[in-house]
Amino acid sequence: MIRTVLSNEQWERIAPLLPGKEGDPGRSGENNRMFVEGVLWIVRTGAPWRDLPPCFGSWFAVWKRFRRWALKGVFENRHGTGAKGGLTTKRSAIRAAG
């Protein structure tokens, strides 16, 4: 059994932001959580898609869905870089002097 990355609380926070949930137009996503966990497994391990464990589904189906979401900008629209406040780090004194 593969250990999941997301806690139930984390999943509950991101699930409403993902496409394919009930009520969205088109076909609903089959087990969005396992799909996201599969993508996180790939990112965490650095393994090729073909090495995705079968518990996440067919590697090709997961890759195809990942590609569709990437082309639609799903991942870009869900990150936190748009938060207010901008950068909080300051340039180091050495860099500022150089």
Contact map, one row per residue, 1 for C-alpha under 8 A:
11100000000000000000000000000000000000000000000000000010000000000000000000000000000000000000000000
11110000000000000000000000000000000000000000000000000010000000000000000000000000000000000000000000
11111000000000000000000000000000000000000000000000000000000000000000000000000000000000000000000000
01111110000000000000000000000000000010000000000000000000000000000000000000000000000000000000000000
00111110000000000000000000000000000010011000000000000000000000000000000000000000000000000000000000
00011111111000000000000000000000000010000000000000000000000000000000000000000000000000000000000000
00011111111000000000000000000000000000000000000000000000000000000000000000000000000000000000000000
00000111111100000000000000000000000000000000000000000000000000000000000000000000000000000000000000
00000111111110000000000000000000000000000000000000000000000000000000000000000000000000000000000000
00000111111111000000000000000000000000000000000000000000000000000000000000000000000000000000000000
00000111111111100000000000000000100000000000000000000000000000000000000000000000000000000000000000
00000001111111110000000000000000000000000000000000000000000000000000000000000000000000000000000000
00000000111111110000000000000000000000000000000000000000000000000000000000000000000000000000000000
00000000011111111100000000000000000000000000000000000000000000000000000000000000000000000000000000
00000000001111111100100000000001100000000000000000000000000000000000000000000000000000000000000000
00000000000111111100100000000000000000000000000000000000000000000000000000000000000000000000000000
00000000000001111110000000000000000000000000000000000000000000000000000000000100000000000000000000
00000000000001111111100000000000000000000000000000000000000000000000000001000000000000000000000000
00000000000000001111100100011000000000000000000000000000000000000000000001000000000000000000000000
00000000000000000111110111111101000000000000000000000000000000000000000000000000000000000000000000
00000000000000110111111100011001000000000000000000000000000000000000000000000000000000000000000000
00000000000000000001111100010000000000000000000000000000000000000000000000000000000000000000000000
00000000000000000000111110000000000000000000000000000000000000000000000000000000000000000000000000
00000000000000000011111111110000000000000000000000000000000000000000000000000000000000000000000000
00000000000000000001001111110000000000000000000000000000000000000000000000000000000000000000000000
00000000000000000001000111110000000000000000000000000000000000000000000000000000000000000000000000
00000000000000000001000111111000000000000000000000000000000000000000000000000000000000000000000000
00000000000000000011110111111100000000000000000000000000000000000000000000000000000000000000000000
00000000000000000011100000111111000000000000000000000000000000000000000000000000000000000000000000
00000000000000000001000000011111000000000000000000000000000000000000000000000000000000000000000000
00000000000000000000000000001111111000000000000000000000000000000000000000000000000000000000000000
00000000000000100001100000001111111100000000000000000000000000000000000000000000000000000000000000
00000000001000100000000000000011111110000000000000000000000000000000000000000000000000000000000000
00000000000000000000000000000011111111000000000000000001000000000000000000000000000000000000000000
00000000000000000000000000000011111111100000000000000001100001000000000000000000000000000000000000
00000000000000000000000000000001111111110000000000000000000000000000000000000000000000000000000000
00011100000000000000000000000000111111111000000000000001000000000000000000000000000000000000000000
00000000000000000000000000000000011111111100000000010001000001000000000000000000000000000000000000
00000000000000000000000000000000001111111110000000000000000001000100000000000000000000000000000000
00001000000000000000000000000000000111111111000000000000000000000000000000000000000000000000000000
00001000000000000000000000000000000011111111100000010000000000000000000000000000000000000000000000
00000000000000000000000000000000000001111111111110010000000000000000000000000000000000000000000000
00000000000000000000000000000000000000111111111000000000000000000000000000000000000000000000000000
00000000000000000000000000000000000000011111110000000000000000000000000000000000000000000000000000
00000000000000000000000000000000000000001111111000000000000000000000000000000000000000000000000000
00000000000000000000000000000000000000000111111100000000000000000000000000000000000000000000000000
00000000000000000000000000000000000000000110111110110000000000000000000000000000000000000000000000
00000000000000000000000000000000000000000100011111110000000000000000000000000000000000000000000000
00000000000000000000000000000000000000000100001111110000001100100000000000000000000000000000000000
00000000000000000000000000000000000000000000000111110000001100000000000000000000000000000000000000
00000000000000000000000000000000000000000000001111111000001000000000000000000000000000000000000000
00000000000000000000000000000000000001001100001111111101011000000000000000000000000000000000000000
00000000000000000000000000000000000000000000000000111111101000000000000000000000000000000000000000
00000000000000000000000000000000000000000000000000011111111000000000000000000000000000000000000000
11000000000000000000000000000000000000000000000000001111100000000000000000000000000000000000000000
00000000000000000000000000000000011011000000000000011111111001000000000000000000000000000000000000
00000000000000000000000000000000001000000000000000001111111011000000000000000000000000000000000000
00000000000000000000000000000000000000000000000000010101111111000000000000000000000000000000000000
00000000000000000000000000000000000000000000000011111101111111100000000000000000000000000000000000
00000000000000000000000000000000000000000000000011000000011111110000000000000000000000000000000000
00000000000000000000000000000000000000000000000000000000111111111000000000000000000000000000000000
00000000000000000000000000000000001001100000000000000001111111111100000000000000000000000000000000
00000000000000000000000000000000000000000000000010000000001111111110000000000000000000000000000000
00000000000000000000000000000000000000000000000000000000000111111111000000000000000000000000000000
00000000000000000000000000000000000000000000000000000000000011111111100000000000000000000000000000
00000000000000000000000000000000000000100000000000000000000001111111110000000000000000000000000000
00000000000000000000000000000000000000000000000000000000000000111111111000000000000000000000000000
00000000000000000000000000000000000000000000000000000000000000011111111100000000000000000000000000
00000000000000000000000000000000000000000000000000000000000000001111111111100000000000000000000000
00000000000000000000000000000000000000000000000000000000000000000111111111110000000000000000000000
00000000000000000000000000000000000000000000000000000000000000000011111111000000000000000000000000
00000000000000000000000000000000000000000000000000000000000000000001111111000000000000000000000000
00000000000000000000000000000000000000000000000000000000000000000000111111111000000000000000000000
00000000000000000110000000000000000000000000000000000000000000000000111111111100000000000000000000
00000000000000000000000000000000000000000000000000000000000000000000110011111110000000000000000000
00000000000000000000000000000000000000000000000000000000000000000000010011111110000000000000000000
00000000000000000000000000000000000000000000000000000000000000000000000011111110000000000000000000
00000000000000001000000000000000000000000000000000000000000000000000000001111111000000000000000000
00000000000000000000000000000000000000000000000000000000000000000000000000111111110000000000000000
00000000000000000000000000000000000000000000000000000000000000000000000000000111111000000000000000
00000000000000000000000000000000000000000000000000000000000000000000000000000011111000000000000000
00000000000000000000000000000000000000000000000000000000000000000000000000000011111100000000000000
00000000000000000000000000000000000000000000000000000000000000000000000000000001111111000000000000
00000000000000000000000000000000000000000000000000000000000000000000000000000000011111000000000000
00000000000000000000000000000000000000000000000000000000000000000000000000000000001111110000000000
00000000000000000000000000000000000000000000000000000000000000000000000000000000001111110000000000
00000000000000000000000000000000000000000000000000000000000000000000000000000000000011111000000000
00000000000000000000000000000000000000000000000000000000000000000000000000000000000011111100000000
00000000000000000000000000000000000000000000000000000000000000000000000000000000000000111110000000
00000000000000000000000000000000000000000000000000000000000000000000000000000000000000011111000000
00000000000000000000000000000000000000000000000000000000000000000000000000000000000000001111101100
00000000000000000000000000000000000000000000000000000000000000000000000000000000000000000111111100
00000000000000000000000000000000000000000000000000000000000000000000000000000000000000000011111110
00000000000000000000000000000000000000000000000000000000000000000000000000000000000000000001111111
00000000000000000000000000000000000000000000000000000000000000000000000000000000000000000011111111
00000000000000000000000000000000000000000000000000000000000000000000000000000000000000000011111111
00000000000000000000000000000000000000000000000000000000000000000000000000000000000000000000111111
00000000000000000000000000000000000000000000000000000000000000000000000000000000000000000000011111
